[in-house]
Amino acid sequence: MLKKYQEKRDFTKTAEPSGAESVEAGGPLRFVVQMHNARRLHYDVRLELDGVLLSWAVPKGPSYNPNDKHLAVHVEDHPLNYASFEGTIPKGEYGGGEVIVWDEGVYSPDDKGILSFDDRAEAQRRMREEMKKGKLSITFRGHKLTGSWTLVKTHSKEADQWLMIKHRDGTEREDFDVTTLDRSVKTGRTVEDIRAGRAGNLIEPANVAGAIERKQMPEILSPMAAVEAKEPFNKKGWAFELKIDGIRILAHVAHGSVRLYSRNGNDVTAKFPKLVEELKQLPHDRFILDGEAVCYEEDGTPSFQNMLQRFQLQDPRQITAMDMKLPIEYCIFDLLYLDGWDLRGARLEDRRALLAQMNPRTTTMRVLDSFPEEGELLFEHATQMGFEGVVGKKLDSRYREGVRSPDWLKVKKHHSDEFFVAGWTPGQGNRAHAFGALILAEKDETGAFRYAGNVGSGFDDATLDQTNDLLRAMPKAKKPFPQSVENESKAHWVEPKLVAEVRYAQRTKEGYLRFPVFLRLRPEWDIDPNIEVKEEMPDPPEESSVENVVDQLQNPKDDFQIEVEGQRIGVTSASKVLWPATEEHRAVTKREFLTYLAKVADAMIPHLRDRPIAFARFPDGLKGGSFFQKHWAHRPDFVDRIDIWSNHVGSATEYLMCNNLPTLLWLGQLAALEIHPWYSRINPKPDTDLPTNFAQSDDTLDDSVLNYPDFMVIDLDPNIRTGNEKEGEDPEPSRFAWEKTVEAALPLKELLDGIGLKGYPKTSGKTGLHVYVPIKRIYDYKTVRLMCETIGRHLLEQIPEVLTMEWKVSKRPAKIFFDHNQNVRGKTLVSVYSPRPVPGAPVSFPVSWEDLERGIYPSDFRIDNVPEILKGQGDAWADILDSRQSIGAT
């Protein structure tokens, strides 16, 4: 069957498969469309049948417009493994030019609406019959091609000519040119990339930082929600989307089965039959999407009332008919799971990139456009076009299921929220037959109801009667909150089950709504099950919320709560002394420690972000006991985590990361007096594409980006005692020990300079010195450790009277210990700007080599003065990762 194919090619010159290899085939029949830049650009449509690929050359490519009848020339059969061929056919060879895999997936004959995806033998039998008749009717389930097409043979005598025509099956698009999507679905390359020899840019979930391999698809029933901000804003590191007035839908697709859930976890699959069918056609086996289903007015603006009209229907036939009359569009903005990979721990920008690559674009769904940084301009255009507003999202935010997070901020033209209807007041005049106003309630942070105000405006005759009928049918109840209500003696109380969306100007100091206007009742399948009190809306995010946090920490109470970036953190025993007073330094309380962390957060967090951490806790301060921790059983939702394989445990264990201000202050509340980050990060961007599979096995961890550090670290640790230490205690800090450390450090700088490496010193916070050498992430920990040892041996030869590399403490002389063994995965040094648990509350602080020569001392940098120093000079290590170096010369 491949004789003609093989006769046309010289396989000593072309990399195309010869067809000699056998290829196992099973499951649905496969198809591939290859974009082929030969004498002229064309598209090769190939259909699997009986062990080969039937092939047609389509000069203009497939079209979604049923009016287009594109020529398709039937050419020789190709081998099955040609489906994965991508590259260059040499000039002078048959078909010379560049080839990419433009689309791929599975297909089935679909004559008379009958599909055979699940019966391979039957599908092939039907295809043989249709080939004999010269007319194929097939349904594609690919990345770019979805729905039904026909290939019909013409009566031309010049060649085996056919026509490729799109069927009118609901997936047709007269306004969409699918050939504008010009990248390979396998590698992300264009034919121009192939010609230029450029590598592919397709993203694999396994290489996305924070993605976790989970064979079992998680049950995600509660979406992440946004906090409302006061006004639109522009912000680097944020992207903005239109806020669409529709129904939030989580779409779970697994092995051809589709389940759709509203935001309170209700199954609404039956309400969207067309969307269900189109989700089945996407070429991925298992995935979870988050988006908004919306109906539009004739002018293109979203209409919630049209959506409600659809949802009142129960009869499947009426729902199908309504799909034609009031079609919905599923606007997708997030991808939470894809083919075995849980993406909730990945950054939004990476989830969006995978979503764009997935390209779920059909007549019923699309990816919602996202615009970087320019939130104010988008808000202006959005409100002019009749949209509610915009939603801003931090590009590095993780997906927090069921959490209303300040990482997502919604900005609306009018403030509105949802409230429970707790009762009603009698109507008067033309409302005597109904009610005067609805009595509104919301939940406080403890889950108890609180009065929010009354709303009597915004009702037309229809919504007044509809709401009145619902109120009269509700079970009677007692007043659910303690606050007083005007004309309370006349109020009628009902169980707070109905939910009203209400627009308002602002709130009073008591929290009551001012100038409220009724918008709508939310149906029970589209309400937030945890409607809580909305405190004062946050201002647009600034570079730092330090001043606000510092102000909150001045609360004179010992136990209180602070709000940090929309998260509540309980502070307990704020007056507890963590660092006792000494002759030279006053005592430092937990309140002062937390205040310090808030003030240095902007400098400190970038050096912790995306790195697993360990931390030393001193719950009762320096005078009490301490313990080292890497894990935490009940972390708050705002604390990011990562699963890392542990040989000791025989499975993956959870590590914490400190990626934001709430986490740093939460650690401070735990009295974590020092924080130790790894030298490697979970995020491969921007300099590498190393895998991010950390949890499966020791081998995958070895291959991952976590095994490739950003730094080679040199720990210069003085083993010089004052004579006041008790047996077994570490050496006390002393000026003599520090001077000896500097005496070892300066020759180290000369040695590093000599081999072309730049080192960045910082005080340990005691009398040691840490030198960080930023390196390219092309060396694993084992290699870096050996390189560091080599440097240490050279330095030891130069200054043997000052330095030692003796590993055993009992045999270590009174010299400066050069510790190269810190360069091991999982070992850590204290973070820059972290305090140390020694008297005086010193801080590990970056210094220059000139600082060492002019006689600075570690205790010059303390909790009480470092914030002011940073304010004056900034973070000396802010750009340290921009100085990554090659150490191959060593």
Secondary structure as the mmCIF struct_conf table of DSSP 4:
data_model
#
loop_
_struct_conf.conf_type_id
_struct_conf.id
_struct_conf.beg_label_comp_id
_struct_conf.beg_label_asym_id
_struct_conf.beg_label_seq_id
_struct_conf.end_label_comp_id
_struct_conf.end_label_asym_id
_struct_conf.end_label_seq_id
HELX_RH_AL_P HELX_RH_AL_P1 LYS A 3 GLU A 7
TURN_TY1_P TURN_TY1_P1 LYS A 8 LYS A 8
TURN_TY1_P TURN_TY1_P2 PHE A 11 LYS A 13
BEND BEND1 GLU A 16 GLU A 16
BEND BEND2 GLY A 19 GLY A 19
BEND BEND3 GLU A 21 GLU A 21
BEND BEND4 GLY A 27 PRO A 28
STRN STRN1 LEU A 29 ASN A 37
BEND BEND5 ALA A 38 ARG A 40
STRN STRN2 LEU A 41 LEU A 49
TURN_TY1_P TURN_TY1_P3 ASP A 50 GLY A 51
STRN STRN3 VAL A 52 VAL A 58
TURN_TY1_P TURN_TY1_P4 PRO A 59 LYS A 60
BEND BEND6 TYR A 64 TYR A 64
TURN_TY1_P TURN_TY1_P5 PRO A 66 ASN A 67
STRN STRN4 HIS A 70 PRO A 79
HELX_RH_3T_P HELX_RH_3T_P1 LEU A 80 SER A 84
STRN STRN5 GLY A 87 ILE A 89
HELX_LH_PP_P HELX_LH_PP_P1 PRO A 90 PRO A 90
TURN_TY1_P TURN_TY1_P6 LYS A 91 GLY A 92
BEND BEND7 GLU A 93 GLU A 93
TURN_TY1_P TURN_TY1_P7 TYR A 94 GLY A 95
STRN STRN6 GLY A 97 PRO A 109
HELX_RH_3T_P HELX_RH_3T_P2 ASP A 111 GLY A 113
TURN_TY1_P TURN_TY1_P8 PHE A 117 ASP A 118
HELX_RH_AL_P HELX_RH_AL_P2 ARG A 120 LYS A 133
TURN_TY1_P TURN_TY1_P9 GLY A 134 GLY A 134
STRN STRN7 LYS A 135 GLY A 142
BEND BEND8 HIS A 143 LYS A 144
STRN STRN8 THR A 146 LYS A 153
BEND BEND9 LYS A 157 ALA A 159
STRN STRN9 GLN A 161 LYS A 166
BEND BEND10 ASP A 169 GLY A 170
TURN_TY1_P TURN_TY1_P10 GLU A 174 ASP A 175
HELX_RH_3T_P HELX_RH_3T_P3 VAL A 178 THR A 180
BEND BEND11 ARG A 183 ARG A 183
TURN_TY1_P TURN_TY1_P11 VAL A 185 THR A 187
HELX_RH_AL_P HELX_RH_AL_P3 VAL A 191 ALA A 196
TURN_TY1_P TURN_TY1_P12 GLY A 197 GLY A 197
HELX_LH_PP_P HELX_LH_PP_P2 ARG A 198 GLY A 200
HELX_LH_PP_P HELX_LH_PP_P3 LEU A 202 GLU A 204
HELX_RH_3T_P HELX_RH_3T_P4 PRO A 205 ASN A 207
BEND BEND12 VAL A 208 VAL A 208
TURN_TY1_P TURN_TY1_P13 ALA A 209 GLY A 210
STRN STRN10 ILE A 212 GLU A 213
BEND BEND13 LYS A 215 GLN A 216
HELX_LH_PP_P HELX_LH_PP_P4 MET A 217 PRO A 218
BEND BEND14 SER A 222 SER A 222
STRN STRN11 ALA A 225 GLU A 228
HELX_LH_PP_P HELX_LH_PP_P5 ALA A 229 ALA A 229
BEND BEND15 LYS A 230 GLU A 231
TURN_TY1_P TURN_TY1_P14 LYS A 236 GLY A 237
STRN STRN12 TRP A 238 LYS A 243
BEND BEND16 GLY A 246 GLY A 246
STRN STRN13 ILE A 247 ALA A 254
TURN_TY1_P TURN_TY1_P15 HIS A 255 GLY A 256
STRN STRN14 SER A 257 TYR A 261
TURN_TY1_P TURN_TY1_P16 ARG A 263 ASN A 264
BEND BEND17 GLY A 265 GLY A 265
STRN STRN15 ASP A 267 ASP A 267
HELX_RH_3T_P HELX_RH_3T_P5 THR A 269 LYS A 271
HELX_RH_AL_P HELX_RH_AL_P4 PRO A 273 LYS A 280
TURN_TY1_P TURN_TY1_P17 GLN A 281 GLN A 281
BEND BEND18 LEU A 282 PRO A 283
BEND BEND19 ASP A 285 ASP A 285
STRN STRN16 ARG A 286 CYS A 295
STRN STRN17 TYR A 296 TYR A 296
TURN_TY1_P TURN_TY1_P18 GLU A 298 ASP A 299
BEND BEND20 GLY A 300 GLY A 300
STRN STRN18 PRO A 302 PRO A 302
HELX_RH_AL_P HELX_RH_AL_P5 PHE A 304 PHE A 311
TURN_TY1_P TURN_TY1_P19 GLN A 312 GLN A 312
HELX_RH_AL_P HELX_RH_AL_P6 PRO A 316 LYS A 325
BEND BEND21 LEU A 326 LEU A 326
STRN STRN19 ILE A 328 LEU A 338
TURN_TY1_P TURN_TY1_P20 ASP A 339 GLY A 340
STRN STRN20 TRP A 341 ASP A 342
TURN_TY1_P TURN_TY1_P21 ARG A 344 GLY A 345
BEND BEND22 ALA A 346 ALA A 346
HELX_RH_AL_P HELX_RH_AL_P7 LEU A 348 MET A 358
BEND BEND23 THR A 362 THR A 364
STRN STRN21 MET A 365 VAL A 367
HELX_LH_PP_P HELX_LH_PP_P6 LEU A 368 ASP A 369
STRN STRN22 PHE A 371 PRO A 372
BEND BEND24 GLU A 373 GLU A 373
HELX_RH_AL_P HELX_RH_AL_P8 GLY A 375 GLN A 384
TURN_TY1_P TURN_TY1_P22 MET A 385 GLY A 386
STRN STRN23 GLY A 389 LYS A 394
TURN_TY1_P TURN_TY1_P23 LEU A 395 ASP A 396
HELX_LH_PP_P HELX_LH_PP_P7 SER A 397 TYR A 399
TURN_TY1_P TURN_TY1_P24 GLU A 401 GLY A 402
STRN STRN24 ARG A 404 LYS A 412
BEND BEND25 LYS A 413 HIS A 414
STRN STRN25 HIS A 415 PRO A 426
HELX_RH_3T_P HELX_RH_3T_P6 GLY A 429 ARG A 431
TURN_TY1_P TURN_TY1_P25 ALA A 432 HIS A 433
BEND BEND26 ALA A 434 ALA A 434
STRN STRN26 PHE A 435 LYS A 443
TURN_TY1_P TURN_TY1_P26 GLU A 445 THR A 446
BEND BEND27 GLY A 447 GLY A 447
STRN STRN27 PHE A 449 VAL A 455
BEND BEND28 GLY A 458 GLY A 458
HELX_RH_AL_P HELX_RH_AL_P9 ASP A 461 ALA A 473
BEND BEND29 MET A 474 MET A 474
HELX_LH_PP_P HELX_LH_PP_P8 PRO A 475 PRO A 475
STRN STRN28 LYS A 476 LYS A 476
BEND BEND30 PHE A 481 GLN A 483
TURN_TY1_P TURN_TY1_P27 GLU A 486 ASN A 487
HELX_RH_3T_P HELX_RH_3T_P7 GLU A 488 LYS A 490
STRN STRN29 HIS A 492 TRP A 493
STRN STRN30 VAL A 494 VAL A 494
TURN_TY1_P TURN_TY1_P28 PRO A 496 LYS A 497
STRN STRN31 VAL A 499 TYR A 504
BEND BEND31 ALA A 505 ALA A 505
STRN STRN32 GLN A 506 ARG A 507
TURN_TY1_P TURN_TY1_P29 LYS A 509 GLU A 510
BEND BEND32 GLY A 511 GLY A 511
STRN STRN33 LEU A 513 ARG A 514
BEND BEND33 PHE A 515 PHE A 515
STRN STRN34 VAL A 517 ARG A 522
HELX_LH_PP_P HELX_LH_PP_P9 PRO A 523 PRO A 523
HELX_RH_3T_P HELX_RH_3T_P8 GLU A 524 ASP A 526
BEND BEND34 ILE A 527 ILE A 527
TURN_TY1_P TURN_TY1_P30 PRO A 529 ASN A 530
STRN STRN35 GLU A 532 GLU A 532
BEND BEND35 GLU A 536 GLU A 536
HELX_LH_PP_P HELX_LH_PP_P10 MET A 537 ASP A 539
BEND BEND36 PRO A 540 PRO A 540
HELX_LH_PP_P HELX_LH_PP_P11 PRO A 541 PRO A 541
BEND BEND37 GLU A 543 GLU A 543
HELX_RH_AL_P HELX_RH_AL_P10 VAL A 546 LEU A 553
TURN_TY1_P TURN_TY1_P31 GLN A 554 GLN A 554
BEND BEND38 PRO A 556 ASP A 559
STRN STRN36 PHE A 560 VAL A 564
TURN_TY1_P TURN_TY1_P32 GLU A 565 GLY A 566
STRN STRN37 GLN A 567 VAL A 571
TURN_TY1_P TURN_TY1_P33 ALA A 574 SER A 575
STRN STRN38 VAL A 577 TRP A 579
BEND BEND39 GLU A 583 HIS A 585
STRN STRN39 VAL A 588 THR A 589
HELX_RH_AL_P HELX_RH_AL_P11 LYS A 590 MET A 604
HELX_RH_3T_P HELX_RH_3T_P9 ILE A 605 HIS A 607
TURN_TY1_P TURN_TY1_P34 LEU A 608 ASP A 610
BEND BEND40 ARG A 611 ARG A 611
STRN STRN40 PRO A 612 PRO A 612
STRN STRN41 ILE A 613 ARG A 617
TURN_TY1_P TURN_TY1_P35 PRO A 619 ASP A 620
TURN_TY1_P TURN_TY1_P36 LEU A 622 LYS A 623
BEND BEND41 GLY A 624 GLY A 624
STRN STRN42 PHE A 627 GLN A 629
BEND BEND42 LYS A 630 LYS A 630
TURN_TY1_P TURN_TY1_P37 ALA A 633 HIS A 634
TURN_TY1_P TURN_TY1_P38 ASP A 637 PHE A 638
BEND BEND43 VAL A 639 VAL A 639
STRN STRN43 ARG A 641 SER A 646
TURN_TY1_P TURN_TY1_P39 ASN A 647 GLY A 650
STRN STRN44 SER A 651 LEU A 656
STRN STRN45 MET A 657 MET A 657
BEND BEND44 ASN A 660 ASN A 660
HELX_RH_AL_P HELX_RH_AL_P12 LEU A 661 GLN A 669
TURN_TY1_P TURN_TY1_P40 LEU A 670 ALA A 671
STRN STRN46 ALA A 672 PRO A 677
BEND BEND45 TYR A 679 SER A 680
BEND BEND46 ILE A 682 ILE A 682
TURN_TY1_P TURN_TY1_P41 LYS A 685 ASP A 687
BEND BEND47 ALA A 695 GLN A 696
HELX_RH_AL_P HELX_RH_AL_P13 ASP A 698 ASP A 703
BEND BEND48 SER A 704 SER A 704
HELX_RH_3T_P HELX_RH_3T_P10 VAL A 705 ASN A 707
BEND BEND49 TYR A 708 TYR A 708
BEND BEND50 ASP A 710 ASP A 710
STRN STRN47 PHE A 711 PRO A 718
BEND BEND51 GLY A 723 GLY A 723
HELX_LH_PP_P HELX_LH_PP_P12 GLU A 725 LYS A 726
TURN_TY1_P TURN_TY1_P42 GLU A 727 GLY A 728
HELX_LH_PP_P HELX_LH_PP_P13 GLU A 729 PRO A 733
HELX_RH_AL_P HELX_RH_AL_P14 ARG A 735 GLY A 754
TURN_TY1_P TURN_TY1_P43 ILE A 755 GLY A 756
STRN STRN48 TYR A 760 THR A 763
BEND BEND52 GLY A 765 THR A 767
STRN STRN49 LEU A 769 PRO A 774
STRN STRN50 ILE A 775 ILE A 775
TURN_TY1_P TURN_TY1_P44 ARG A 777 ILE A 778
BEND BEND53 TYR A 779 TYR A 779
HELX_RH_AL_P HELX_RH_AL_P15 TYR A 781 GLN A 798
TURN_TY1_P TURN_TY1_P45 PRO A 800 VAL A 802
STRN STRN51 LEU A 803 THR A 804
HELX_RH_3T_P HELX_RH_3T_P11 VAL A 809 LYS A 811
BEND BEND54 ALA A 814 LYS A 815
STRN STRN52 ILE A 816 ASP A 819
TURN_TY1_P TURN_TY1_P46 ASN A 821 GLN A 822
BEND BEND55 VAL A 824 VAL A 824
TURN_TY1_P TURN_TY1_P47 ARG A 825 GLY A 826
HELX_LH_PP_P HELX_LH_PP_P14 VAL A 830 SER A 831
TURN_TY1_P TURN_TY1_P48 VAL A 832 TYR A 833
STRN STRN53 PRO A 835 PRO A 835
BEND BEND56 PRO A 837 VAL A 838
TURN_TY1_P TURN_TY1_P49 PRO A 839 GLY A 840
STRN STRN54 PRO A 842 VAL A 843
STRN STRN55 PRO A 846 PRO A 846
HELX_RH_AL_P HELX_RH_AL_P16 TRP A 849 GLU A 853
TURN_TY1_P TURN_TY1_P50 ARG A 854 GLY A 855
HELX_RH_3T_P HELX_RH_3T_P12 PRO A 858 ASP A 860
BEND BEND57 PHE A 861 PHE A 861
STRN STRN56 ARG A 862 ARG A 862
TURN_TY1_P TURN_TY1_P51 ILE A 863 ASN A 865
HELX_RH_AL_P HELX_RH_AL_P17 VAL A 866 GLN A 873
TURN_TY1_P TURN_TY1_P52 ALA A 876 ASP A 879
HELX_RH_3T_P HELX_RH_3T_P13 ILE A 880 SER A 883
STRN STRN57 GLN A 885 GLN A 885
TURN_TY1_P TURN_TY1_P53 GLY A 888 ALA A 889
#
